[in-house]
Amino acid sequence: MPSKKLPSYLTRLKEIRTNLLADVEKNFKISQSEPPEPVADITDDAARIYSNQLMTNLGEQDWEKLKQVDEALDKIRDGSYGNCANCDQPIPEARLDVVPFAKFCVECLSKIENEPHSSTNSPQNTIPGEMV
Ligand SMILES: [Zn+2]
């Protein structure tokens, strides 16, 4: 990673971090300030639970992103910023310009995203020649 562009990534990461923290705090305050109203009927309750879950999910996504931003900031400090966490190849600057907290190069990311989740579909059940 050429150090020339590092300060601009650092600035952007800090900006993203500040915005995320503000969002997280806002969501937290909204969920905290919701009064524990007595539940009138089941429909109201379901709607309330749904909106709470939505809020929690948003929060989790924000925390996840915040974690990635923090990791990127750590990498800037230890000098490994801009390298793919999987193959250790430099992540193209064009990608870092779009996602300054990118952890993987595009190739590894698409591999990870396309990885089949085969935990429920175990291949041991269909070994040929075992059924005699
Ligand atoms: Zn990679």
Backbone and ligand atoms as CSV (ligand in chain L), in Angstrom:
chain,resi,resn,atom,element,x,y,z
A,1,MET,N,N,0.854,-1.211,0.000
A,1,MET,CA,C,0.000,0.000,0.000
A,1,MET,C,C,0.876,1.243,0.000
A,2,PRO,N,N,0.799,2.037,-1.075
A,2,PRO,CA,C,1.584,3.276,-1.096
A,2,PRO,C,C,1.095,4.239,-0.025
A,3,SER,N,N,2.047,4.725,0.778
A,3,SER,CA,C,1.668,5.515,1.952
A,3,SER,C,C,1.044,6.853,1.564
A,4,LYS,N,N,1.191,7.214,0.268
A,4,LYS,CA,C,0.679,8.492,-0.203
A,4,LYS,C,C,-0.827,8.623,0.060
A,5,LYS,N,N,-1.563,7.507,-0.184
A,5,LYS,CA,C,-3.023,7.582,-0.071
A,5,LYS,C,C,-3.527,7.233,1.330
A,6,LEU,N,N,-2.636,6.730,2.166
A,6,LEU,CA,C,-3.053,6.291,3.501
A,6,LEU,C,C,-3.788,7.372,4.300
A,7,PRO,N,N,-3.253,8.602,4.341
A,7,PRO,CA,C,-3.945,9.626,5.147
A,7,PRO,C,C,-5.385,9.854,4.712
A,8,SER,N,N,-5.669,9.751,3.408
A,8,SER,CA,C,-7.044,9.984,2.963
A,8,SER,C,C,-7.944,8.830,3.392
A,9,TYR,N,N,-7.429,7.582,3.366
A,9,TYR,CA,C,-8.217,6.451,3.868
A,9,TYR,C,C,-8.447,6.594,5.378
A,10,LEU,N,N,-7.395,7.012,6.058
A,10,LEU,CA,C,-7.493,7.190,7.504
A,10,LEU,C,C,-8.581,8.204,7.837
A,11,THR,N,N,-8.587,9.325,7.100
A,11,THR,CA,C,-9.595,10.361,7.329
A,11,THR,C,C,-10.994,9.809,7.080
A,12,ARG,N,N,-11.144,9.067,5.974
A,12,ARG,CA,C,-12.474,8.545,5.643
A,12,ARG,C,C,-12.938,7.517,6.661
A,13,LEU,N,N,-12.003,6.663,7.112
A,13,LEU,CA,C,-12.364,5.650,8.111
A,13,LEU,C,C,-12.812,6.311,9.407
A,14,LYS,N,N,-12.107,7.377,9.782
A,14,LYS,CA,C,-12.489,8.078,11.014
A,14,LYS,C,C,-13.857,8.732,10.865
A,15,GLU,N,N,-14.132,9.254,9.663
A,15,GLU,CA,C,-15.445,9.858,9.396
A,15,GLU,C,C,-16.540,8.803,9.512
A,16,ILE,N,N,-16.309,7.655,8.870
A,16,ILE,CA,C,-17.298,6.575,8.904
A,16,ILE,C,C,-17.543,6.145,10.345
A,17,ARG,N,N,-16.443,6.067,11.105
A,17,ARG,CA,C,-16.529,5.629,12.496
A,17,ARG,C,C,-17.381,6.613,13.315
A,18,THR,N,N,-17.124,7.896,13.118
A,18,THR,CA,C,-17.878,8.923,13.845
A,18,THR,C,C,-19.363,8.837,13.512
A,19,ASN,N,N,-19.666,8.692,12.205
A,19,ASN,CA,C,-21.070,8.600,11.790
A,19,ASN,C,C,-21.738,7.356,12.352
A,20,LEU,N,N,-21.008,6.237,12.324
A,20,LEU,CA,C,-21.565,4.980,12.831
A,20,LEU,C,C,-21.877,5.093,14.314
A,21,LEU,N,N,-20.926,5.664,15.052
A,21,LEU,CA,C,-21.122,5.790,16.495
A,21,LEU,C,C,-22.340,6.661,16.791
A,22,ALA,N,N,-22.523,7.714,15.991
A,22,ALA,CA,C,-23.684,8.585,16.176
A,22,ALA,C,C,-24.965,7.805,15.907
A,23,ASP,N,N,-24.950,6.981,14.843
A,23,ASP,CA,C,-26.128,6.175,14.507
A,23,ASP,C,C,-26.439,5.174,15.603
A,24,VAL,N,N,-25.403,4.482,16.051
A,24,VAL,CA,C,-25.584,3.464,17.078
A,24,VAL,C,C,-26.170,4.091,18.341
A,25,GLU,N,N,-25.643,5.252,18.682
A,25,GLU,CA,C,-26.103,5.947,19.876
A,25,GLU,C,C,-27.554,6.369,19.730
A,26,LYS,N,N,-27.898,6.830,18.506
A,26,LYS,CA,C,-29.256,7.278,18.221
A,26,LYS,C,C,-30.218,6.090,18.363
A,27,ASN,N,N,-29.855,4.961,17.725
A,27,ASN,CA,C,-30.708,3.770,17.805
A,27,ASN,C,C,-30.869,3.321,19.243
A,28,PHE,N,N,-29.772,3.372,19.972
A,28,PHE,CA,C,-29.794,2.935,21.365
A,28,PHE,C,C,-30.747,3.811,22.162
A,29,LYS,N,N,-30.659,5.121,21.953
A,29,LYS,CA,C,-31.508,6.052,22.690
A,29,LYS,C,C,-32.973,5.838,22.359
A,30,ILE,N,N,-33.268,5.599,21.058
A,30,ILE,CA,C,-34.662,5.375,20.652
A,30,ILE,C,C,-35.204,4.133,21.352
A,31,SER,N,N,-34.413,3.057,21.352
A,31,SER,CA,C,-34.915,1.819,21.947
A,31,SER,C,C,-35.027,1.953,23.469
A,32,GLN,N,N,-34.158,2.785,24.060
A,32,GLN,CA,C,-34.199,2.978,25.509
A,32,GLN,C,C,-35.395,3.836,25.934
A,33,SER,N,N,-35.711,4.836,25.071
A,33,SER,CA,C,-36.733,5.797,25.462
A,33,SER,C,C,-38.142,5.267,25.234
A,34,GLU,N,N,-38.238,4.103,24.589
A,34,GLU,CA,C,-39.558,3.535,24.348
A,34,GLU,C,C,-40.187,3.135,25.683
A,35,PRO,N,N,-41.332,3.733,26.015
A,35,PRO,CA,C,-41.928,3.450,27.323
A,35,PRO,C,C,-42.517,2.043,27.369
A,36,PRO,N,N,-42.388,1.370,28.494
A,36,PRO,CA,C,-42.942,0.022,28.632
A,36,PRO,C,C,-44.460,0.078,28.804
A,37,GLU,N,N,-45.156,0.341,27.688
A,37,GLU,CA,C,-46.603,0.499,27.753
A,37,GLU,C,C,-47.278,-0.822,28.084
A,38,PRO,N,N,-48.387,-0.748,28.813
A,38,PRO,CA,C,-49.187,-1.954,29.023
A,38,PRO,C,C,-49.771,-2.422,27.696
A,39,VAL,N,N,-49.693,-3.706,27.440
A,39,VAL,CA,C,-50.091,-4.223,26.136
A,39,VAL,C,C,-51.607,-4.369,26.050
A,40,ALA,N,N,-52.202,-3.701,25.065
A,40,ALA,CA,C,-53.652,-3.721,24.924
A,40,ALA,C,C,-54.122,-5.011,24.278
A,41,ASP,N,N,-53.513,-5.362,23.170
A,41,ASP,CA,C,-53.886,-6.625,22.534
A,41,ASP,C,C,-52.683,-7.236,21.821
A,42,ILE,N,N,-52.876,-8.444,21.289
A,42,ILE,CA,C,-51.759,-9.201,20.726
A,42,ILE,C,C,-51.164,-8.508,19.502
A,43,THR,N,N,-52.034,-7.886,18.694
A,43,THR,CA,C,-51.548,-7.242,17.471
A,43,THR,C,C,-50.576,-6.123,17.810
A,44,ASP,N,N,-50.929,-5.319,18.781
A,44,ASP,CA,C,-50.046,-4.235,19.205
A,44,ASP,C,C,-48.706,-4.785,19.671
A,45,ASP,N,N,-48.782,-5.850,20.446
A,45,ASP,CA,C,-47.570,-6.441,21.001
A,45,ASP,C,C,-46.657,-6.943,19.891
A,46,ALA,N,N,-47.263,-7.638,18.920
A,46,ALA,CA,C,-46.487,-8.180,17.807
A,46,ALA,C,C,-45.800,-7.054,17.038
A,47,ALA,N,N,-46.533,-5.978,16.813
A,47,ALA,CA,C,-45.960,-4.848,16.079
A,47,ALA,C,C,-44.808,-4.237,16.859
A,48,ARG,N,N,-44.970,-4.174,18.166
A,48,ARG,CA,C,-43.931,-3.583,19.006
A,48,ARG,C,C,-42.673,-4.446,18.995
A,49,ILE,N,N,-42.878,-5.763,19.124
A,49,ILE,CA,C,-41.734,-6.680,19.096
A,49,ILE,C,C,-41.031,-6.590,17.750
A,50,TYR,N,N,-41.825,-6.511,16.681
A,50,TYR,CA,C,-41.237,-6.447,15.344
A,50,TYR,C,C,-40.355,-5.214,15.199
A,51,SER,N,N,-40.871,-4.062,15.639
A,51,SER,CA,C,-40.094,-2.830,15.467
A,51,SER,C,C,-38.856,-2.854,16.354
A,52,ASN,N,N,-38.963,-3.492,17.514
A,52,ASN,CA,C,-37.789,-3.630,18.382
A,52,ASN,C,C,-36.726,-4.485,17.711
A,53,GLN,N,N,-37.188,-5.582,17.074
A,53,GLN,CA,C,-36.235,-6.477,16.412
A,53,GLN,C,C,-35.555,-5.770,15.258
A,54,LEU,N,N,-36.348,-4.992,14.518
A,54,LEU,CA,C,-35.811,-4.246,13.396
A,54,LEU,C,C,-34.699,-3.323,13.879
A,55,MET,N,N,-34.971,-2.655,14.977
A,55,MET,CA,C,-34.015,-1.727,15.564
A,55,MET,C,C,-32.751,-2.471,15.985
A,56,THR,N,N,-32.945,-3.626,16.623
A,56,THR,CA,C,-31.811,-4.403,17.088
A,56,THR,C,C,-30.969,-4.871,15.905
A,57,ASN,N,N,-31.664,-5.310,14.836
A,57,ASN,CA,C,-30.934,-5.780,13.663
A,57,ASN,C,C,-30.115,-4.661,13.042
A,58,LEU,N,N,-30.704,-3.502,12.933
A,58,LEU,CA,C,-29.978,-2.351,12.404
A,58,LEU,C,C,-28.746,-2.094,13.252
A,59,GLY,N,N,-28.937,-2.160,14.557
A,59,GLY,CA,C,-27.834,-1.932,15.465
A,59,GLY,C,C,-26.714,-2.932,15.265
A,60,GLU,N,N,-27.109,-4.211,15.089
A,60,GLU,CA,C,-26.087,-5.244,14.914
A,60,GLU,C,C,-25.278,-5.015,13.651
A,61,GLN,N,N,-25.975,-4.611,12.573
A,61,GLN,CA,C,-25.272,-4.332,11.325
A,61,GLN,C,C,-24.296,-3.187,11.510
A,62,ASP,N,N,-24.734,-2.179,12.252
A,62,ASP,CA,C,-23.858,-1.040,12.509
A,62,ASP,C,C,-22.633,-1.468,13.306
A,63,TRP,N,N,-22.869,-2.322,14.307
A,63,TRP,CA,C,-21.749,-2.787,15.127
A,63,TRP,C,C,-20.770,-3.585,14.286
A,64,GLU,N,N,-21.316,-4.401,13.386
A,64,GLU,CA,C,-20.474,-5.228,12.516
A,64,GLU,C,C,-19.575,-4.342,11.644
A,65,LYS,N,N,-20.188,-3.281,11.096
A,65,LYS,CA,C,-19.447,-2.360,10.246
A,65,LYS,C,C,-18.400,-1.614,11.072
A,66,LEU,N,N,-18.811,-1.231,12.272
A,66,LEU,CA,C,-17.907,-0.508,13.171
A,66,LEU,C,C,-16.675,-1.357,13.471
A,67,LYS,N,N,-16.912,-2.655,13.668
A,67,LYS,CA,C,-15.823,-3.581,13.955
A,67,LYS,C,C,-14.840,-3.617,12.781
A,68,GLN,N,N,-15.405,-3.656,11.555
A,68,GLN,CA,C,-14.549,-3.693,10.364
A,68,GLN,C,C,-13.742,-2.410,10.230
A,69,VAL,N,N,-14.390,-1.275,10.546
A,69,VAL,CA,C,-13.690,0.008,10.478
A,69,VAL,C,C,-12.553,0.032,11.503
A,70,ASP,N,N,-12.832,-0.479,12.700
A,70,ASP,CA,C,-11.800,-0.522,13.743
A,70,ASP,C,C,-10.632,-1.405,13.325
A,71,GLU,N,N,-10.952,-2.537,12.702
A,71,GLU,CA,C,-9.895,-3.439,12.234
A,71,GLU,C,C,-9.027,-2.753,11.186
A,72,ALA,N,N,-9.700,-2.010,10.286
A,72,ALA,CA,C,-8.961,-1.295,9.247
A,72,ALA,C,C,-8.041,-0.243,9.871
A,73,LEU,N,N,-8.550,0.448,10.897
A,73,LEU,CA,C,-7.728,1.465,11.568
A,73,LEU,C,C,-6.519,0.815,12.250
A,74,ASP,N,N,-6.740,-0.361,12.844
A,74,ASP,CA,C,-5.630,-1.106,13.457
A,74,ASP,C,C,-4.574,-1.447,12.411
A,75,LYS,N,N,-5.062,-1.864,11.234
A,75,LYS,CA,C,-4.143,-2.273,10.172
A,75,LYS,C,C,-3.330,-1.090,9.669
A,76,ILE,N,N,-3.960,0.084,9.640
A,76,ILE,CA,C,-3.201,1.274,9.240
A,76,ILE,C,C,-2.065,1.491,10.232
A,77,ARG,N,N,-2.359,1.275,11.520
A,77,ARG,CA,C,-1.345,1.471,12.567
A,77,ARG,C,C,-0.204,0.461,12.436
A,78,ASP,N,N,-0.564,-0.815,12.183
A,78,ASP,CA,C,0.523,-1.807,12.132
A,78,ASP,C,C,1.078,-1.997,10.719
A,79,GLY,N,N,0.569,-1.232,9.758
A,79,GLY,CA,C,1.184,-1.209,8.433
A,79,GLY,C,C,0.698,-2.283,7.472
A,80,SER,N,N,-0.327,-3.059,7.867
A,80,SER,CA,C,-0.796,-4.113,6.969
A,80,SER,C,C,-2.073,-3.700,6.237
A,81,TYR,N,N,-2.422,-2.436,6.328
A,81,TYR,CA,C,-3.655,-1.970,5.693
A,81,TYR,C,C,-3.587,-2.147,4.178
A,82,GLY,N,N,-4.716,-2.579,3.598
A,82,GLY,CA,C,-4.789,-2.692,2.144
A,82,GLY,C,C,-4.449,-4.084,1.634
A,83,ASN,N,N,-4.117,-5.009,2.552
A,83,ASN,CA,C,-3.869,-6.382,2.140
A,83,ASN,C,C,-5.076,-7.255,2.475
A,84,CYS,N,N,-5.393,-8.176,1.566
A,84,CYS,CA,C,-6.513,-9.081,1.764
A,84,CYS,C,C,-6.233,-9.985,2.960
A,85,ALA,N,N,-7.237,-10.124,3.852
A,85,ALA,CA,C,-7.049,-10.942,5.046
A,85,ALA,C,C,-7.010,-12.427,4.713
A,86,ASN,N,N,-7.386,-12.785,3.504
A,86,ASN,CA,C,-7.415,-14.192,3.120
A,86,ASN,C,C,-6.179,-14.596,2.305
A,87,CYS,N,N,-5.905,-13.878,1.217
A,87,CYS,CA,C,-4.801,-14.279,0.336
A,87,CYS,C,C,-3.579,-13.381,0.495
A,88,ASP,N,N,-3.702,-12.307,1.299
A,88,ASP,CA,C,-2.593,-11.419,1.609
A,88,ASP,C,C,-2.116,-10.614,0.401
A,89,GLN,N,N,-2.887,-10.635,-0.671
A,89,GLN,CA,C,-2.559,-9.806,-1.831
A,89,GLN,C,C,-3.106,-8.397,-1.593
A,90,PRO,N,N,-2.479,-7.387,-2.208
A,90,PRO,CA,C,-2.990,-6.023,-2.036
A,90,PRO,C,C,-4.395,-5.875,-2.615
A,91,ILE,N,N,-5.274,-5.247,-1.850
A,91,ILE,CA,C,-6.619,-4.953,-2.336
A,91,ILE,C,C,-6.519,-3.752,-3.270
A,92,PRO,N,N,-7.106,-3.843,-4.468
A,92,PRO,CA,C,-7.000,-2.718,-5.420
A,92,PRO,C,C,-7.512,-1.409,-4.817
A,93,GLU,N,N,-6.814,-0.327,-5.136
A,93,GLU,CA,C,-7.208,0.963,-4.568
A,93,GLU,C,C,-8.613,1.357,-4.992
A,94,ALA,N,N,-9.009,0.953,-6.195
A,94,ALA,CA,C,-10.361,1.274,-6.668
A,94,ALA,C,C,-11.398,0.715,-5.700
A,95,ARG,N,N,-11.088,-0.457,-5.128
A,95,ARG,CA,C,-12.017,-1.064,-4.173
A,95,ARG,C,C,-11.964,-0.332,-2.826
A,96,LEU,N,N,-10.761,0.004,-2.412
A,96,LEU,CA,C,-10.613,0.724,-1.136
A,96,LEU,C,C,-11.235,2.120,-1.211
A,97,ASP,N,N,-11.236,2.692,-2.422
A,97,ASP,CA,C,-11.872,4.005,-2.578
A,97,ASP,C,C,-13.368,3.909,-2.301
A,98,VAL,N,N,-13.958,2.763,-2.669
A,98,VAL,CA,C,-15.397,2.572,-2.457
A,98,VAL,C,C,-15.658,2.082,-1.038
A,99,VAL,N,N,-14.883,1.082,-0.609
A,99,VAL,CA,C,-15.048,0.499,0.725
A,99,VAL,C,C,-13.714,0.562,1.455
A,100,PRO,N,N,-13.431,1.679,2.129
A,100,PRO,CA,C,-12.112,1.832,2.761
A,100,PRO,C,C,-11.848,0.823,3.872
A,101,PHE,N,N,-12.917,0.159,4.369
A,101,PHE,CA,C,-12.702,-0.846,5.418
A,101,PHE,C,C,-12.779,-2.262,4.863
A,102,ALA,N,N,-12.606,-2.395,3.553
A,102,ALA,CA,C,-12.651,-3.725,2.924
A,102,ALA,C,C,-11.581,-4.629,3.527
A,103,LYS,N,N,-11.980,-5.858,3.848
A,103,LYS,CA,C,-11.076,-6.796,4.503
A,103,LYS,C,C,-10.491,-7.782,3.488
A,104,PHE,N,N,-11.279,-8.051,2.445
A,104,PHE,CA,C,-10.862,-9.033,1.442
A,104,PHE,C,C,-10.819,-8.397,0.059
A,105,CYS,N,N,-10.003,-8.976,-0.836
A,105,CYS,CA,C,-10.043,-8.554,-2.221
A,105,CYS,C,C,-11.335,-9.098,-2.848
A,106,VAL,N,N,-11.690,-8.582,-4.020
A,106,VAL,CA,C,-12.964,-8.954,-4.638
A,106,VAL,C,C,-13.032,-10.461,-4.885
A,107,GLU,N,N,-11.909,-11.024,-5.318
A,107,GLU,CA,C,-11.867,-12.445,-5.641
A,107,GLU,C,C,-12.199,-13.306,-4.414
A,108,CYS,N,N,-11.530,-13.007,-3.296
A,108,CYS,CA,C,-11.757,-13.781,-2.078
A,108,CYS,C,C,-13.175,-13.557,-1.554
A,109,LEU,N,N,-13.643,-12.323,-1.663
A,109,LEU,CA,C,-14.972,-12.011,-1.165
A,109,LEU,C,C,-16.018,-12.820,-1.920
A,110,SER,N,N,-15.877,-12.919,-3.245
A,110,SER,CA,C,-16.882,-13.663,-4.011
A,110,SER,C,C,-16.771,-15.149,-3.706
A,111,LYS,N,N,-15.547,-15.626,-3.425
A,111,LYS,CA,C,-15.386,-17.035,-3.028
A,111,LYS,C,C,-16.102,-17.289,-1.705
A,112,ILE,N,N,-15.890,-16.386,-0.750
A,112,ILE,CA,C,-16.487,-16.547,0.572
A,112,ILE,C,C,-18.011,-16.486,0.481
A,113,GLU,N,N,-18.517,-15.547,-0.346
A,113,GLU,CA,C,-19.960,-15.380,-0.447
A,113,GLU,C,C,-20.616,-16.532,-1.183
A,114,ASN,N,N,-19.875,-17.169,-2.103
A,114,ASN,CA,C,-20.456,-18.261,-2.875
A,114,ASN,C,C,-20.243,-19.621,-2.232
A,115,GLU,N,N,-19.533,-19.637,-1.117
A,115,GLU,CA,C,-19.274,-20.893,-0.434
A,115,GLU,C,C,-20.592,-21.550,-0.023
A,116,PRO,N,N,-20.795,-22.806,-0.428
A,116,PRO,CA,C,-22.061,-23.446,-0.075
A,116,PRO,C,C,-22.118,-23.789,1.414
A,117,HIS,N,N,-23.283,-23.554,1.994
A,117,HIS,CA,C,-23.462,-23.899,3.402
A,117,HIS,C,C,-24.010,-25.320,3.467
A,118,SER,N,N,-23.123,-26.290,3.543
A,118,SER,CA,C,-23.530,-27.682,3.368
A,118,SER,C,C,-23.656,-28.415,4.699
A,119,SER,N,N,-23.868,-27.685,5.774
A,119,SER,CA,C,-23.903,-28.333,7.081
A,119,SER,C,C,-25.103,-29.262,7.226
A,120,THR,N,N,-26.233,-28.883,6.576
A,120,THR,CA,C,-27.430,-29.725,6.692
A,120,THR,C,C,-27.436,-30.813,5.620
A,121,ASN,N,N,-26.620,-30.624,4.583
A,121,ASN,CA,C,-26.642,-31.543,3.446
A,121,ASN,C,C,-25.318,-32.297,3.394
A,122,SER,N,N,-25.097,-33.145,4.377
A,122,SER,CA,C,-23.779,-33.747,4.490
A,122,SER,C,C,-23.535,-34.793,3.405
A,123,PRO,N,N,-22.357,-34.754,2.786
A,123,PRO,CA,C,-22.066,-35.640,1.672
A,123,PRO,C,C,-21.828,-37.086,2.094
A,124,GLN,N,N,-21.601,-37.321,3.386
A,124,GLN,CA,C,-21.328,-38.697,3.835
A,124,GLN,C,C,-22.499,-39.637,3.560
A,125,ASN,N,N,-23.712,-39.055,3.498
A,125,ASN,CA,C,-24.901,-39.877,3.309
A,125,ASN,C,C,-24.991,-40.467,1.904
A,126,THR,N,N,-24.233,-39.914,0.981
A,126,THR,CA,C,-24.393,-40.358,-0.404
A,126,THR,C,C,-23.070,-40.869,-0.975
A,127,ILE,N,N,-22.296,-41.621,-0.183
A,127,ILE,CA,C,-21.064,-42.202,-0.698
A,127,ILE,C,C,-21.428,-43.412,-1.576
A,128,PRO,N,N,-20.981,-43.407,-2.861
A,128,PRO,CA,C,-21.351,-44.534,-3.735
A,128,PRO,C,C,-20.639,-45.806,-3.307
A,129,GLY,N,N,-21.331,-46.927,-3.410
A,129,GLY,CA,C,-20.714,-48.212,-3.092
A,129,GLY,C,C,-20.934,-48.622,-1.639
A,130,GLU,N,N,-21.446,-47.712,-0.819
A,130,GLU,CA,C,-21.651,-48.052,0.584
A,130,GLU,C,C,-22.952,-48.812,0.792
A,131,MET,N,N,-23.897,-48.640,-0.142
A,131,MET,CA,C,-25.205,-49.278,0.031
A,131,MET,C,C,-25.200,-50.645,-0.628
A,132,VAL,N,N,-24.886,-51.682,0.125
A,132,VAL,CA,C,-24.841,-53.034,-0.455
A,132,VAL,C,C,-26.006,-53.857,0.085
L,1,ZN,ZN,ZN,-7.824,-12.118,-1.398
